[in-house]
């Protein structure tokens, strides 16, 4: 059986990315900010900040890029810690 290799260059091309709401609590204009997170990698328990005003800090998945304007998420590079 032949295998197929897919080359990706941006994080959002990967099936394991997820875009979550990450509004800026200090700037009404950035209320629609987003974060790109990796569904294959979880944060260390000590890195989850339950009392943070930022949604990306409070959730358990590792953040690739936070506080992005919606049009910027497509340009997020693959991090050096990528599990793939």
N, C-alpha and C positions, 0 to 999 in steps of 0.2 A: 504494500500500500504506500502510495506516495504521500509525503508530508508537504504541507504548504506553510511557508514562512511569511509572516506579515511584518513589515517594517513600519514602525510608527515614530513620529518625530515630536509630537505634542501629547501631553498627558490626556487631553480630552478625546484622543483617538483610541485610547485604551478602554476596554469594556469594564475595567475595574475602577474607573473614576466616578465621582458623584459630585454634582454641583449643589451646594446648600446655600440658603440665605445667610448672609453675614452682614446685617445692617450696621452702620456706624452709629452708635448711640449718641455721639457728640455732634453730628452733622446731618441735618435733615435732608440735604441734597444727596447724601450717600446712603439713604435708607434702603436702596435696592441693591446694595453691594452683595457680592457672592463670594464663596470660597470653593476651591476645588480640593476634594479630599480623596484619599485612596481607600477603597473598601477592602483591600487585602492587608492593610497595615493598621494596627491600632496603636494609640499612644500608650506610653507608660502611664500607670495610674497616677503617678506624681505630676504628670504633665497636664492632667485634666483640671482645669480651674473652674470649679462649680460657681464661684462668686464673680466671675468675669462678666463684663457687660457685652462681650463679644461672643456670638453664637459659636464661632469656630473654636474658641478656647474651651467651651463647655461640653462639646461632644467628644466621643471616644475614638473616632477615626483620625488618622494622621493627616494633617493639613499639608497639602502641596503648596498652595498659595491662598492667602486670605486677603480680605478687603479689596477685592477686584471689582471694577466696574463690569457690568454684564457683558460688554463687548470685549473685555480683556481675557475672559476665561478661555477662549479658543487659542490664545497665544501662550498659555502656560507650558513651560518646558518640563521635560521629564526630570524629576529630581535624582541626585546621585544615589539616594537610598532606595530607589525603586526596587521592589521585590522581584520584578521580572527581568 
